[in-house]
Amino acid sequence: MADFPGDLDLTLDWTPETDLSVVPIDDEVSSHALIGAGGRVRVIPADES
C-alpha cells in the first residue's frame, strides 16, 4: 500500500516496532487507512495511482 504525500510527516515517526492496523474506510479516494502511533493515513494499493 502507498500513502499520500500529505501524510508523510505522520509516517516518518513510525518505526518497524510501530503497531499498525489496516482498516476499511468510506472515502472518495482511498478504501483503507493505516492507523498507528496516534496517527491515521489514507492508503491505496501500491499498483494504483
Number of C-alpha atoms within 10 A of each C-alpha: 12 13 17 12 8 9 14 11 9 14 18 8 11 15 9 6 6 11 11 15 12 14 13 13 12 9 10 6 9 16 14 19 22 18 17 17 13 7 14 17 19 22 21 16 12 9 7 7 6
